[in-house]
Amino acid sequence: MNNVIGLILGGGKGTRLHPLTEKRSKPAVPLGAKYRLIDIPISNCINSDIYRIYLLTQFNSVSLHSHIRQTYNFDGFHGGFVEILAAQQTPDFTDWYQGTADAVRKNLRYVNQRGIEHVLILSGDQLYRMDYAEMLASHKKSQADVSIAALPVDRTLAKDFGIMRLDDSGKVLGFLEKPQTDKEMDMVKTDPSWIDAHGLKSNGRDMLASMGIYLFNRDTLVELLEGSDYQDFGKEVFPMAIRTRHVNVHLFDGYWEDIGTIRAFFEANLALAGPNPPFQFISNNEPIYTQARFLPPTSMEGATIKRSMIADGCYIDEGTVIENSVIGLRCRIGKNCVIKNAILMGNDYYPNEDEDKMSSPIPLGIGDNTRITEAIIDKNCRIADNVVITGPGEGAPDRSADPILIRDGIAVLPKSSIIQSGWKLS
């Protein structure tokens, strides 16, 4: 793995995750009470013995840069790094990244360094655990120029993915983006017995969906990008590679979730809080890394907690009930509150009480007798006593209920918002 580098794509403006991406990039969005989305691909790289990692960023990247700087510092004897490649003007390029492929093209000088044989291209907004060494092994065994990770899905899910058509050896022959009809799906279906024969259980699934994880031979990647002006990997570079190169599939059948929308983000987080979460942060051999914080244990005064994740440094007062929720760092929750089916991202700091009172009469955190359900409360919010925030549920139209925004049926309170006593959204 010493000859592999990881390129993590920081994504665009993240409009489908707005307002969580109003002041931060997609990879910097908090996840699972104490992590950020970017921690997933970086941790997968480290656990796969890939220690040279580049992160390509462009939009709202200050908090992401701060997180990377404070978290991923390798020792001087190891030679590893996580380095940020922000969009910049150079003698060769004077505009911003125009897409995922364009972002890599503008940074090929890092790919062309000595000792690099393979380039792993990853997304910064997916939740999964994968050993990339297994992908490299199958890539070499098939003598492919490009390998792509693929997940078996049924036809109801196939409508949201790019679906691949293979030959019996696993070589990719065709690719169809988001097929909608049975006729289109029949064009790219894979015999379930082929999936079963390659160590997975198809369970009737006959579609192989692209996970957006690509492993290139370095020279192949350089030639494809320098020989075209294509801007997007999934829609342009990958289909071109199918036509001109040997592209092989790497099968994967673990948990994988693309955190692309508010609803997907909400449901993935709440699933982590359940009794049998589909993704486990607990692992002796493959931990998920994040910023080391020196916070006190969470303190609770007679609260009732069910099926929830509580991060470090919180204070939860008496009479409060928390159910099926994710509570972030330094969160302060008052008396007799009900937090149900909700994500509270917590706070970036502990306030100085005197300074805090001068900035706002409403303290940082959740006031007494407040009820929050079907909602996401972003960081550093101030919610007074006797407030009711209830999301309308899936299927409700997007709208504004200042300061709350309704997105995908979920009530979202943007970062650093203030809600006065007695305010209600129900």
N, C-alpha and C positions, 0 to 999 in steps of 0.2 A: 504493500500500500504506500510505500515511500515515494512512488512515482506517480501518485494520484493527487490532484488538487481538487478542492471543492469550490464551485462558484454558486453562491446563493443569491437568487434574484429577489431584490427588495420590493418589487411590485410597483404599480403605478399609484394613482391618487387614492385608490381604495374607496371609490364612491359607494359601492354596495355595503361597505361597513361603516359608512357615515351615520352618526356623528362620532363614533369611536375613533375614526381616522381624521377628524377635523384638526387635531393638534399633534398627531403622531402618525408615523407610517404604519402600514399593516403589520409588518413583523414585530413592531414594538407594542402591539396591543396586548394587555395583560391576559394571562391564561391560567386557569387552575389555581387561583388565589395568590400565588407567589411567583409564577413564571411569566415569561413573555413568549409569543409565538416563535420568535427567532431562536429560542433556546432548543426547540425540537430538532431542526436540521443540524445545528451546530453540535448538539449532543450526539446525534446519530453519527456524525463525522468522527468525533473524538472516540466514540465507542467502537468505530470501525477502523481505528488507527489511521485516520486521515487528519493530519495536523496542520496542513497548509490550506487555509480557508479564506476566500475572498467574498466579501459581501457587497453587492452592487446596489447602491441606493440613489434616490433622487428627491422624493417628496417628503416633507415634514420629518427630516431624519435626525434632528438634534437629540431627542430623547433616546432614539435607537443608538446613536453614536455613543451617548453617555453610558448606556447599559453595556455595550460591547467593551468600552474602555475600562469599566469598573469590574467586569466579570471575567473576561477571557484573556488572562495574562499568563503565557507559558514561560517556563524557566529558560534562562539563557543557554543552557546546555542542550535543550531539546530541539531547538530550531523551529518549533511550531509557531503559528500566529493565526489570529483572525484579523484581517485587514480590511478596512472599509474603502471601497472605490466609489466615491461620490461622483455624480455627473459634474464635469468641469470643461472649460474651454482649453483646448490645446492647439498647437500649430496645425494639427491634422483635422481636428474636429472642433467646431465652434457652436454646435447646438446641443440640446439636451438629448437624453436617450429617447429614441423613437419607438422602442419596443424591446422585448427581451433579447432578441437576437442582435439588435443594434447595440444594446448595452454591452454584450460580450464582445462584439466586433470592435467597439471603441476601447476595449481593454486587452486586446490580443497580445500586447507586449508582455503582459504578465503570464499569459498562457505559453508564450514562446520561450520562456526561460529554460535554461539547461536542466536536464534531469526529469522533465515532465513527459510522461507517456500517455496518460489518460486524464480526461477532464470530466468530472461529475457535476452536472448542472441540476440544481435543486430549487424548489420554491420556498419562500419564507413564510408561508401561511397555511401549512398543512400539519395535521396531528397524526403521528404514526411512529413506530419504532422499527427500524430496518438495519440489518447488517450489510453494509455496502460491499464488504469483502466477498459475500456470496454472489452479489451481482457482478463483481469483477471476475470471479471464477467462471461463471456461466458465460460471460462476455468472451473471455479468452478461449474457453472450450469450444464455442461456436465459431471462433475466428471472425467475429463480427467487426464491422467498422463502427457501428453504433448499436447500443442496447437501450431498450426502454422498459421501464417497470410497468407491469400490467396487472390489473386486479379483475378477477372474474365477477361479473355482475349479471343480474337478470334483466329482462327486457324493459321493465318499468324504470329501472335506474339508468339504462343505457341511453335514454333520451337526453341526459345531462352531460354526457361524456363523449370524448373522441374514441371510436371503437376501431380495433385493428383486425385485419384478416391475415391469417397465417398459412404457411404450408406445413407439411407434417414434421419438418425439422425445427419449426419455431421461427423461421424467417418471416419477417413482416412483408406481405405482398401488397396490402392496401390499407387505407385509413379513411374513415368517414366521420366527420364532425357532427355529433349530436343527431344520429338517425332518429326519425320520428315515426316512420311507418314500418309495418312488418316486412314490406318488400325491401326497404332500405336495410333493415336489420338482417334479413336473409342473405344479403350480399356480403356481409362481414361477420356472420356467425362462425363460431368455433364449435366443433363437435365436443359435447361434454365428456365423451370417453377419452378424447385427447388430453383434456385437462386432468382427468382422473389418472391417466397413464403417466403424467408428469408430477405425481406426488401431491396433488391438491384434490379436494373433494368438490366436485362441480355442483352437486345438489341441484342439478337441472339448469345451472347458469350456463348460457352459451354465448356470452359476450365478453370480450376482453377489453377493458377500459384503460386508456392511458392515464397514468398517475402523474404525468409531468415530471418524471425523474429520468434523466438521460445520462448515459455514460458514453463518451466519445473517445476514440483514439485521437490523440492530440492533433496529429497532422490532418486527419479527416475533418475535424472541426474547423481548423484554420482554412483549409481549402474550400469548404462549403461557405464560410462567411466571407472570405476574400473574393470568392467567385460569384457573389450575388449581392444584391442590395436588400434582401429580405429582412423584415423587421421583427417577425414573431417566430419563435421556435415551434410552437404547437401547430400553427396554421400554415406555416410556409417552409421553414427549414426542415422540419421532420418529414413532411410529405416529399420534399425534394430528395432527402436522403434515401427514402424508400425507393424512389425511381432510379437512383444512380449508385447506391452503395448497398452493402450487406447490412441490413438492420435486423437485429434479433430481439426476441422478447424475453424478459426476465419475469417469471411468474412470482406473484406475491399474494398472500391470502390472509394477512393479519389485519388488524384494525387500521383504517386509514380514513381520514376525514379532511375534506377541503374546506377551510374556514373562510368561505368567500362572502357570506351574507350575515346579516344580524341574526336571522333565525338559526342558521347553521352554527354560528358562534354560541348562541344562547343554549341550544340543545346539546352541543358537545360539552360545554362546561357543566351543565346540570347532570349529564350522564356520568361525568367524573365523580360526582358526589354520591352516586348510588351505591348499594351494597355490593354489586358485582360490576364495577365499571368496565367498559369495553377496552379502556386504555389505563394501564397501571403506571403511576409515577414510581412506585416502589419496585426497585430492582437492584440486586447486589452487583450484577455484572454489567448492566447497561443503564446507569443512572441518567436522569435528566438534570443537567447543570443549570444553574442560574446565579444571580448575584448573591454573594454571601453577605447577609445583613446581621448586625449584632443587636437583635431585638429581644425583649423579654418574652416569656411565655404568655399566651393568651389567658386573661383572667375573666372568670364568669361568676356572677352573683345570683345563684338560683335560677339560671336560665335553663330552658329545655331545648336540646339540640337533637334533630333527627335527620339522618341521611344528608349530611352536609359536610363541607370542607371549610375549616377555619384556619386562616394563616396566622403567623406570629404577630405578637405585639398588639392584639385586640383587647378591648374591654367591653363586656356584654353585661348589662345591668339586670337586676332581678325582675322576674316576671316575663321576660322576653322569650318568645318561642321562635326558633329558627328551624325551618323544615325544607329539605330538598333545595338547598341554596349553597352558594359559594361566597365566602366572606374573605375579603382581601386584607392586606397588611395594614396594621395600625388602625383598624376600623373601630370606632366608638359607637356603641348602640345603647340608647337609653332604656328606661324602665317600660315594661309592659308593651313592648313592640311585638309585631308579628311580621316576620320575614319569611315568605313562602314562595318557592319557585322564582328565586331572584338571584342576581349577581351583584354584589357590592364590591367594588374594586378597591375600596379602602383609601388610604392617604399616603402621600409621599413623605410626610413629616409629622412630628408631634408639635403642635403649636405652643408657642410661648403664650401663656394665658393672658397676660396684660396686653401684649401686642395684638393678640387675636381679638380681644374685646374691642380694641380700637378700630380694627379693620371691618368687623361685622358683629352685631349683637347676637347673631346666631352662631353658636360654636360649630367647629368642624365635626361632622359625623351625623348621626341619626338621633333626633329628639325623642322624648317620651311619648308613649301612646301612639306611635306612628305605625302604619300598616303598609307594607310594600309587597306586592305580588305581581308575577309576570312582568318583571322589570329588570333593567340594567342600570345601576347607579355608577357612573364613572368616578374617577378619583377626585379627591379634595372637594367634595360637595358638602353643602351645609343645609340640612333639612331640619326644620324646627319641630316643635311638639304638635301632636294631633293632626299629622298630615296623612293623607290616604293616596297612594299611588297604585293603581291597578291597571295593568295592560289589558286591552280588549280581547286578545287572543288571536290565533292564526286565522287569516282570511280578512281581517279588518283592514281598511284602506290606510295608507300612509297619510299622516297629517301632523300638524303642529298644535300643541296645547301648551303654549309658552309657560315655563321653560322646557317642558317635556316634549319630546318628539316621538311619535308612534311610527315604528319601523317593523314590518313583517308581523304586525300584531303585538309587538312588545313595546312597553314604555321605556324610553331611553332618556336618562338625564345626563346631559353633556358635562364634561369635566369642569370643575370649579363653579358649578351652578349653585344658586341659593333659592330655597323654597321657604316662604313665610308660614307661620303657624296657622293651622286650620285649612290649608290649601288641599283641594281634593281633585283627584282624577279617577273616576270609577265608571 
